[in-house]
Amino acid sequence: MPVLVRIPTPLRTLTKGNAEIQAKGATIDSVVDDLERQFPGLKERLLDETGELRRFINIYVNQEDIRFLQAKKTTLKDGDEVSIVPAIAGG
């Protein structure tokens, strides 16, 4: 099932400059795996050594934060939009 994944500017070097990518998967976990298959190195930028989402990376499905859904197990359907958003810190 294809979903649209929006890639933030800092990660576009890994996606050959693409801001939007089609990926397949029934959950966020499987979409991340598909992104890694298409663009090696992307997964390590999203997940830490334990396989958990990095603290400074937020993922939204149809504008809902997956932390308030089912995290990486959040289910997806055709046409969903997944946005990867790096956290921004100010000082």
KOLBA-118680 format. One line per 5 residues: number of its first residue (from 0); their letters; for each residue y, z negated, x negated of N, C-alpha, C. Coordinates in nm, 2 decimals, m for minus. Each point is the difference from the previous one (the first is absolute). Example, Ala and Ser with C-alpha at 12.3 -4.5 7.8 and 13.67 -1.06 7.14 Angstrom:
% KOLBA-118680
0) AS) m0.57,m0.78,m1.32,0.12,0.00,0.09,0.12,0.00,m0.09 | 0.11,0.07,0.04,0.11,0.00,m0.09,0.11,m0.08,0.08
***
This chain:
% KOLBA-118680
0) MPVLV) m0.12,0.00,m0.08,0.12,0.00,0.08,0.12,0.00,m0.09 | 0.08,0.10,0.01,0.12,0.01,m0.09,0.12,m0.09,0.05 | 0.06,m0.06,m0.09,0.12,m0.08,0.02,0.11,0.05,m0.10 | 0.12,m0.02,0.04,0.11,0.04,m0.09,0.04,m0.13,m0.08 | 0.01,0.02,m0.13,0.03,m0.11,m0.09,0.14,0.03,m0.06
5) RIPTP) 0.09,m0.09,0.02,0.13,0.02,m0.07,0.00,m0.08,m0.13 | 0.04,0.08,m0.10,m0.01,m0.06,m0.14,0.14,m0.03,m0.05 | 0.03,m0.12,m0.05,0.13,m0.04,m0.05,0.03,0.08,m0.13 | 0.13,0.01,m0.03,0.04,0.08,m0.12,m0.07,m0.05,m0.13 | m0.01,m0.13,m0.03,m0.06,m0.04,m0.12,m0.14,0.05,m0.02
10) LRTLT) m0.08,0.02,0.10,m0.14,0.05,m0.01,m0.02,0.15,0.01 | 0.11,0.07,0.02,m0.01,0.15,0.02,m0.04,0.07,m0.13 | 0.02,m0.07,m0.12,m0.05,0.06,m0.12,m0.15,0.02,0.00 | m0.07,m0.09,0.07,m0.14,0.01,0.02,m0.05,0.10,0.10 | 0.09,0.03,0.09,m0.03,0.10,0.11,0.06,0.13,m0.01
15) KGNAE) 0.03,0.04,m0.13,0.06,0.13,m0.03,0.13,0.02,0.07 | 0.07,m0.11,0.03,0.13,0.02,0.06,0.00,m0.01,0.15 | m0.12,0.00,0.06,m0.01,0.00,0.15,0.05,m0.13,0.06 | 0.08,0.01,0.10,0.05,m0.12,0.07,m0.09,m0.03,0.12 | m0.08,0.10,0.05,m0.09,m0.02,0.11,m0.13,0.06,m0.04
20) IQAKG) m0.11,m0.07,0.04,m0.14,0.05,m0.04,m0.09,m0.02,0.12 | m0.09,0.09,0.02,m0.10,m0.02,0.11,m0.12,m0.07,m0.07 | m0.05,m0.10,0.06,m0.11,m0.08,m0.06,m0.10,m0.02,0.12 | m0.12,m0.02,m0.04,m0.11,m0.03,0.10,m0.05,m0.14,m0.01 | m0.03,m0.06,0.11,m0.06,m0.14,0.00,0.02,m0.07,0.13
25) ATIDS) m0.10,m0.08,0.03,0.00,m0.08,0.13,0.08,m0.13,m0.01 | 0.02,m0.04,m0.13,0.07,m0.13,m0.03,0.10,0.02,m0.11 | 0.08,m0.09,m0.02,0.09,0.01,m0.12,m0.08,0.00,m0.13 | m0.10,m0.08,m0.01,m0.09,0.00,m0.12,m0.05,0.14,m0.03 | m0.05,0.07,0.10,m0.06,0.14,m0.02,0.11,0.10,m0.03
30) VVDDL) 0.12,m0.02,0.06,0.11,0.09,m0.04,0.04,m0.02,m0.14 | 0.01,m0.12,m0.05,0.03,m0.03,m0.14,m0.11,0.07,m0.09 | m0.12,m0.01,0.04,m0.11,0.07,m0.08,0.02,0.15,0.00 | 0.04,0.06,0.11,0.02,0.14,0.01,0.13,0.04,m0.08 | 0.10,m0.08,0.00,0.12,0.03,m0.08,m0.04,m0.01,m0.15
35) ERQFP) m0.09,m0.09,m0.04,m0.04,m0.01,m0.14,m0.09,0.13,m0.04 | m0.08,0.04,0.10,m0.07,0.13,m0.03,0.09,0.11,m0.02 | 0.10,0.01,0.08,0.10,0.12,m0.01,0.09,m0.02,m0.12 | 0.04,m0.12,m0.03,0.10,m0.03,m0.10,m0.04,m0.12,m0.09 | m0.09,0.02,m0.10,m0.05,m0.10,m0.08,0.11,m0.09,m0.06
40) GLKER) m0.02,m0.13,0.01,0.10,m0.09,m0.06,0.09,m0.07,0.11 | 0.00,0.06,0.12,0.08,m0.05,0.11,m0.05,m0.14,0.05 | m0.13,m0.01,0.00,m0.06,m0.13,0.06,0.04,m0.12,m0.09 | 0.00,0.02,m0.13,0.03,m0.12,m0.09,0.15,m0.04,0.02 | 0.08,0.09,0.05,0.14,m0.03,0.02,0.02,m0.08,0.13
45) LLDET) m0.10,0.02,0.09,0.01,m0.07,0.13,m0.08,m0.13,0.01 | m0.11,0.00,m0.07,m0.09,m0.12,0.01,m0.01,m0.07,m0.14 | m0.02,m0.13,0.00,m0.01,m0.08,m0.12,m0.14,0.01,m0.05 | m0.04,m0.08,m0.10,m0.13,0.00,m0.07,m0.11,m0.05,0.10 | 0.04,m0.08,0.10,m0.09,m0.06,0.09,m0.02,0.09,0.13
50) GELRR) 0.07,0.11,0.00,m0.01,0.09,0.12,0.10,m0.03,0.11 | 0.08,m0.10,m0.02,0.10,m0.04,0.10,0.13,0.08,m0.02 | 0.07,0.02,0.11,0.13,0.07,0.00,0.10,m0.07,m0.10 | 0.06,0.07,m0.08,0.10,m0.07,m0.09,0.11,m0.06,0.08 | 0.05,m0.11,m0.06,0.10,m0.08,0.07,0.12,0.08,0.04
55) FINIY) 0.04,0.09,m0.09,0.13,0.07,0.02,m0.02,0.14,0.07 | m0.12,0.02,0.06,m0.03,0.12,0.08,m0.02,m0.04,0.14 | 0.08,0.06,0.09,m0.02,m0.02,0.15,m0.05,0.13,0.05 | m0.10,m0.01,0.10,m0.05,0.12,0.07,0.02,m0.02,0.15 | 0.05,0.11,0.06,0.03,0.00,0.14,m0.08,0.11,0.07
60) VNQED) m0.05,m0.03,0.12,m0.07,0.10,0.08,0.09,0.02,0.12 | 0.05,0.11,0.02,0.09,0.03,0.12,0.10,m0.11,0.01 | 0.06,m0.03,m0.12,0.11,m0.10,m0.01,m0.03,m0.14,0.02 | m0.13,m0.03,0.00,m0.05,m0.14,0.01,m0.06,m0.04,m0.13 | 0.05,m0.12,m0.05,m0.05,m0.05,m0.13,m0.15,m0.04,0.02
65) IRFLQ) m0.09,0.05,m0.09,m0.14,m0.02,0.01,m0.03,m0.15,m0.02 | 0.09,m0.08,m0.07,m0.03,m0.14,m0.01,0.00,m0.07,0.13 | 0.06,0.06,0.10,0.00,m0.06,0.14,m0.11,0.07,0.09 | m0.07,0.09,m0.06,m0.11,0.07,0.07,m0.13,m0.06,m0.06 | m0.08,0.09,m0.06,m0.12,m0.04,m0.06,m0.01,0.03,m0.15
70) AKKTT) 0.12,0.00,m0.06,0.02,0.02,m0.14,m0.07,0.13,m0.04 | m0.08,0.00,m0.11,m0.07,0.13,m0.04,m0.10,0.05,0.09 | m0.05,m0.09,0.09,m0.10,0.04,0.10,0.07,0.06,0.13 | 0.13,0.02,0.00,0.07,0.05,0.12,m0.06,0.14,0.02 | m0.04,0.02,0.13,m0.06,0.13,0.04,0.11,0.11,0.03
75) LKDGD) m0.04,0.12,m0.03,0.10,0.11,0.01,m0.06,0.10,0.10 | 0.08,0.08,0.06,m0.04,0.11,0.08,0.07,0.13,m0.04 | m0.05,0.11,0.04,0.07,0.13,m0.03,0.15,m0.01,0.04 | 0.08,0.05,m0.10,0.14,0.01,0.03,0.08,m0.12,m0.04 | m0.07,m0.11,m0.04,0.08,m0.12,m0.04,0.08,0.03,m0.12
80) EVSIV) 0.11,m0.08,m0.01,0.08,0.01,m0.12,m0.01,m0.12,m0.08 | m0.03,0.01,m0.13,m0.01,m0.11,m0.09,0.11,0.01,m0.10 | 0.08,m0.10,m0.02,0.11,m0.01,m0.09,m0.03,m0.10,m0.11 | 0.01,0.04,m0.12,m0.01,m0.09,m0.12,0.14,m0.03,m0.04 | 0.04,m0.13,0.00,0.13,m0.04,m0.03,0.00,m0.11,m0.11
85) PAIAG) 0.06,0.03,m0.11,0.01,m0.10,m0.10,0.11,m0.11,0.04 | m0.04,m0.12,m0.03,0.10,m0.11,0.03,0.12,0.01,m0.09 | 0.11,m0.03,0.04,0.12,0.00,m0.08,0.06,m0.14,m0.01 | 0.02,m0.04,m0.13,0.06,m0.13,m0.02,0.14,0.02,m0.05 | 0.08,m0.09,0.04,0.14,0.00,m0.04,0.03,m0.13,m0.08
90) G) 0.12,0.00,m0.05,0.03,m0.12,m0.08,0.14,m0.03,m0.01
***
